[in-house]
Amino acid sequence: MLNRFSRRALLSLVGGAAIHSTSTWAHDLRPDDPSYRFKEYEAIVNRNVQVRQVFEWPNIANTILFANVRNALNGFQFSYDVPSEDIQVVVQAYSTANAALYDTFIWEKYRWGEALAVRDPQTNQFATRNIWQATSVDYTTLTPGHQPSDRNHPFYDDTSIEGLQRRRVLFLA
């Protein structure tokens, strides 16, 4: 049957079908779109701070990013005495690194570990959970919204996404 169609006719047919199946396409978020939550976003990224730093993260295999973000936060806070609330760090994930910002439900359902060759260090199998999301630090002893006074507290060594978010790091996908 394929011999009946020229390559041009087949590509036109397939291309036309792809154009009409827009239900799977993403849409542009505009500031007036309620999904954007523009005012909340602007309050985070445009607050008055001394330090702004952006990390690009295109490759999920480059997990040194987490240690670099932690080191930047600790360096500004402890070496240069910049108050933690005056530091704004943004991590812009894209390409394969976007998957690190999805929850475990998505990792399991779409088998991201297998697709991206990510192994779970606990099982040495392809990851069926987001291995970067959850923290292992016990935060129950801390007052919410306050950082520990002891700079040796595990809070300052937490490189999980959850731990870095507690330090006001903004992750964008």
Phi, psi and omega per residue, in radians:
M1 nan -0.616 3.134
L2 -1.110 -0.453 3.135
N3 -1.169 -0.326 -3.126
R4 -1.329 -0.389 -3.084
F5 -1.813 2.429 2.991
S6 -1.314 2.852 3.111
R7 -1.049 -0.714 -3.134
R8 -1.103 -0.759 -3.139
A9 -1.145 -0.722 -3.141
L10 -1.133 -0.784 3.117
L11 -1.128 -0.646 3.098
S12 -1.132 -0.699 3.137
L13 -1.147 -0.845 -3.130
V14 -1.173 -0.766 3.115
G15 -1.069 -0.719 3.111
G16 -1.122 -0.669 3.107
A17 -1.154 -0.692 -3.136
A18 -1.150 -0.655 -3.126
I19 -1.157 -0.617 -3.084
H20 -1.453 -0.211 3.132
S21 -1.708 1.129 -3.065
T22 -1.354 -0.071 -3.094
S23 -1.139 -0.343 -3.139
T24 -1.746 -0.018 -3.113
W25 -1.469 2.599 3.058
A26 -1.396 2.884 3.077
H27 -2.197 2.759 3.106
D28 -1.280 2.331 3.022
L29 -1.555 2.225 3.109
R30 -1.925 2.698 -3.113
P31 -0.952 -0.444 -3.140
D32 -1.567 -0.028 3.094
D33 -1.322 2.208 -3.129
P34 -1.029 -0.453 3.124
S35 -1.196 -0.386 -3.064
Y36 -1.281 -0.646 -3.052
R37 0.928 0.936 -3.006
F38 -0.969 -0.773 -3.095
K39 -1.115 -0.684 3.106
E40 -1.149 -0.761 3.124
Y41 -1.077 -0.837 -3.126
E42 -1.090 -0.642 3.119
A43 -1.101 -0.549 3.129
I44 -1.363 -0.925 -2.988
V45 -1.450 -0.328 -3.129
N46 -1.920 0.343 3.084
R47 -1.258 2.768 -3.089
N48 -1.345 1.957 -3.121
V49 -2.371 2.866 3.084
Q50 -1.523 -0.572 -3.023
V51 -2.224 2.297 3.003
R52 -2.202 2.304 3.110
Q53 -2.452 2.383 3.125
V54 -2.080 2.309 3.033
F55 -1.942 2.232 2.982
E56 -1.548 2.423 -3.139
W57 -2.402 1.574 -3.102
P58 -1.578 -0.288 -2.963
N59 -2.238 2.055 -3.108
I60 -1.088 -0.398 3.121
A61 -1.272 -0.283 3.138
N62 -1.607 1.335 -3.072
T63 -1.513 0.007 3.032
I64 -1.068 -0.317 3.113
L65 -0.885 -0.763 -3.068
F66 -1.087 -0.750 3.095
A67 -1.177 -0.637 3.109
N68 -1.116 -0.720 3.121
V69 -1.135 -0.814 3.118
R70 -1.036 -0.766 -3.134
N71 -1.131 -0.660 3.102
A72 -1.106 -0.822 3.130
L73 -1.054 -0.845 -3.116
N74 -1.159 -0.676 3.137
G75 -1.089 -0.853 3.131
F76 -1.099 -0.761 -3.044
Q77 -1.271 -0.782 -2.998
F78 -1.735 -0.514 3.134
S79 -1.560 -0.603 -3.089
Y80 -1.931 0.086 3.098
D81 0.962 0.607 3.051
V82 -1.458 2.157 3.116
P83 -1.001 2.490 -3.064
S84 -0.995 -0.601 -3.133
E85 -1.273 -0.164 3.109
D86 -1.753 0.271 3.122
I87 -2.053 2.209 3.079
Q88 -2.104 2.011 3.083
V89 -2.038 2.293 3.104
V90 -2.126 2.317 3.040
V91 -1.928 2.026 3.114
Q92 -1.717 1.776 3.093
A93 -1.530 2.486 3.029
Y94 -2.701 3.046 -3.075
S95 0.966 -2.334 -3.058
T96 -1.190 -0.419 -3.125
A97 -1.170 -0.356 3.072
N98 -0.939 -0.609 -3.084
A99 -1.064 -0.485 3.127
A100 -1.199 -0.223 -3.140
L101 -1.731 0.037 3.090
Y102 -1.598 2.628 -3.113
D103 -1.353 3.019 -3.074
T104 -1.085 -0.586 3.096
F105 -0.966 -0.813 3.141
I106 -1.175 -0.705 3.126
W107 -1.057 -0.730 -3.134
E108 -1.254 -0.841 -3.069
K109 -1.074 -0.780 -3.055
Y110 -1.757 0.119 3.060
R111 0.912 0.907 -3.118
W112 -1.080 -0.636 3.139
G113 -1.023 -0.767 3.109
E114 -1.174 -0.779 -3.091
A115 -1.143 -0.597 -3.065
L116 -1.876 0.127 3.136
A117 1.010 0.760 3.102
V118 -1.787 2.172 3.136
R119 -1.789 2.458 3.088
D120 -1.373 2.128 -3.097
P121 -1.130 -0.357 3.128
Q122 -1.363 -0.540 -3.058
T123 -2.046 -0.269 -3.031
N124 1.048 0.309 3.033
Q125 -1.777 2.938 3.054
F126 -1.021 2.385 -3.046
A127 -1.137 2.331 3.018
T128 -1.993 0.193 3.081
R129 -2.440 2.816 3.069
N130 -1.381 1.851 -3.038
I131 -1.328 -0.170 -3.123
W132 -1.769 -0.219 -2.993
Q133 -1.285 -1.074 -2.947
A134 -1.395 2.547 3.104
T135 -1.563 2.730 3.018
S136 -1.883 0.033 -3.134
V137 -1.435 2.388 3.100
D138 -1.454 1.883 -3.119
Y139 -1.676 0.056 -3.075
T140 -1.175 -0.370 -3.124
T141 -1.520 -0.117 -3.103
L142 -1.682 2.608 3.032
T143 -1.350 2.173 -3.140
P144 -0.938 2.345 3.125
G145 1.481 -0.043 3.141
H146 -2.109 2.421 3.111
Q147 -1.570 2.630 3.140
P148 -1.111 2.602 3.117
S149 -1.380 -0.456 3.132
D150 -1.435 1.984 -3.096
R151 -1.198 -0.139 3.066
N152 -1.613 0.043 3.120
H153 -1.122 2.492 3.126
P154 -0.981 -0.342 3.078
F155 -0.905 -0.716 -3.063
Y156 -1.428 -0.081 3.111
D157 -1.966 0.006 -3.080
D158 -1.298 2.003 -3.138
T159 -1.841 0.215 3.068
S160 -1.284 2.784 3.095
I161 -1.070 -0.764 3.119
E162 -1.046 -0.773 3.134
G163 -1.123 -0.744 3.126
L164 -1.192 -0.586 3.071
Q165 -1.152 -0.563 3.059
R166 -1.102 -0.397 3.100
R167 -1.683 0.304 3.072
R168 1.269 0.351 3.038
V169 -1.271 2.334 -3.135
L170 -1.802 2.117 3.090
F171 -1.770 2.219 3.115
L172 -2.038 2.423 3.097
A173 -1.928 nan nan
